[in-house]
């Protein structure tokens, strides 16, 4: 018998029971590693109005959704899911400062330009293949800390130094790349 996926509502209810807290009042909510995994983000997440950090990593989520009402969200952790695009993220563009999306099959960065306050973006081991996609990060003026290692684009460069030089030349605002501070002359 196949297990039905855990819904966001069920995961939040479990979290409330375990923490003995009201989710709508909490600033940090961690729903990673649900069993059975969460497959869909839905509008129930918008009830988490006080939440500043939401983690849904290590589930089976295929797209970003249901977060429009999260008016205080600063950190969104969605690593190790099945997310293919950033569609849906723009609904929290005004507040989001950190986006953790490593280990997702993302191959395009369309929409990242809406993230004017994004300081930290972790997208290691994704599917970014082309500089044209990477260059979209130029539209994120606040971006300081970027992790892109393990993407086909990085792996296609002759060596790490070439990758770092190319990336840093394109993104003058970045001060840390792949966990290593950027030294500029």
Secondary structure, DSSP 8 states (H G I E B T S, - for coil): -----B-HHHHHHHHHHHHTS-GGG-SEEE--S-SS-B----GGGGG-TT-SEEE--SS---S--S-TT-TT--EEE--SS-----TTGGGGTTT--EEE--SS-----TTGGG-TT--EEE-TTS----HHHHGGGGG-TT--EEE-TTSHHHHTSSSHHHHHHHHHHH-TT-SEETTEE----
